[in-house]
Amino acid sequence: MSKAQPIACVALLRGINVGKAKRIAMADLREILSETLGFTEVRTLLNSGNALFTATPSQLSGAAAAIAAAIEQRCGFSVAVIVVSASELREVIAQNPLLARQPDPSQLMVAFLASAQTHAKLQALCQQDWGKEAFALGKRAAYLHCASGVIDSPLAKAFARATGEAATSRNWHTVLKLQALLAGQAE
């Protein structure tokens, strides 16, 4: 009997280490993923909740919920977690329709969606005229071009109202760094 091949993944934690609430050291996050949950090849990127790891197919099916539960047990707060495989991340990158419109990665955000229900809630945003900004939906992610930055963006505010904690965003630079790091892990 052959052993299942590990799958390279990234866990995207929403809203940690922003301000004083929901603080978690990346060393603690790595420990939770490796020692508590048994994932392998665990690494983190930046201090904003990007954790790379490999998992077996059986571990992957409940990985987001397991990570969220382990963080709540250890750190005492809840956090939304979205897990995507390396192949899903490649697909999200390839589907980005806003690259031609906005070559400045600092103004381009990718929002990873937690579910099909979240995707459905965002259909109305596709129909709106965002002026200098732009919005598009892919299969597993939404793409936001925030011309004047995220903080003052009407699009970013409307997106946050529509999704709540059912999405987590990363800028284009971070998404590409995650892809590069995952390319070095097993799939």
Disulfide bonds with the S-S distance in Angstrom:
none
